[in-house]
Amino acid sequence: MPVRFFVRPPNAFNRSHYLNAKPGIKARKLSDAHGFYLLINPHGSKLWYLKYRYKGKEKKLSFGAYPFITLADARRLRDEARSVLTAGTVRVRSVKKRNVAVCR
């Protein structure tokens, strides 16, 4: 079964939008495009995620914390992960290993 991504039109968010985002009482998501978002937790951490569906189940792939993983790096990792996941032959663990190797 093919992998389905949560598709939205791309937003024109830039680095300052994510940098200036402040934590609130509850966790919130700042969506970028194609199921990719920044989760801002109440205690202040900012984490990159990619949301997709595989065999009808929703899955999340994490890329790391902002600002250690910049917006440009996170978008590049998102594109690489999407290409690997759409091929359908590689497991998510190998995507995570590849992302770790790319970030170092």
N, C-alpha and C positions, 0 to 999 in steps of 0.2 A: 504494500500500500504506500502511496507517495506521501511525502512529508508536506504538511500544509502550514504555512506561516500566517500569522495575523497581519494582514496587509492594511495599511493606512497610507494616505498620501504623505509624502515626506514633508516634514516641518522644517522651517528655516531656522532651527535653533542653532545657536553658536556657542562658543566656549563660555562666554560671560553669562549666558542664561543658566547653564549648569553650575557655574562657579558661584553665582549669587543666590542659588536656591537654598532656602533655609528650612531646617527641620520644623515639623509641626507636632501636634499632639498625637496624630496617627501617621503611620507610614504612608507615603504617597509616591506615585509614579509620574515621571516626566517622559512621555513617549517621544520617540524620535521618528522611526519609520520601520515598517516591515516587522513588527513585533519586538522591536528593540527599544529598551527603556532604561532609565536611571531610577533606581529605587532609593528614596531618601527616608531613612529610618528616624524615629523620634530622638534617638541619642546622637544623631548627626552623621552617621556613616552614609556614604553614597556608593551604591553598588550597581554595576552594569549587568543587565540580563537580556537574553534573547528568548522570546516565548514562541513556541511552535507546537504543532500537533503531529504525532506519529501513531499510526494505527488507531486513530480516533481519540487518543489520550493527549491531554495538554502536558507539555514538558517545558522546562526552563533550563537554559544553559547560562552559567555565570561566567563573566569575563574578568572580574576583579573590581577593586575599589578605585573610585575617582578621588584624588587626582593622580594616583600612581599609574593608572591606565587612562591616558588622555582621551579626549573625544575622537581625535583622528585615529588613534590606535584602536579604540573600541569599535569604530565604524569599519576599519580594515578587518579586524577579527570577526565582526559580524558577517561581512561579505565572504570571508573564507569559510566560516562555519556554515553559512547558507549553501555555498557551492558543494561542500562535502555532504551536508545532510540531504540535499536534493538528489545527489548521486545515489543515495540509499544503500551503498555498499559498506560504508565505514560506520563503526559504532561511535557513540557520543564520547566515550572515553578517549578514543584516539583524537577527536576534535579538541578535547580539553588538553591533552598532552601537547598537541600541536600549538595551541594558543599559549601555553606556558612557555614553550620553546621560543615562540615568536616574541614574547614580551621580554625575554631575558637579554 
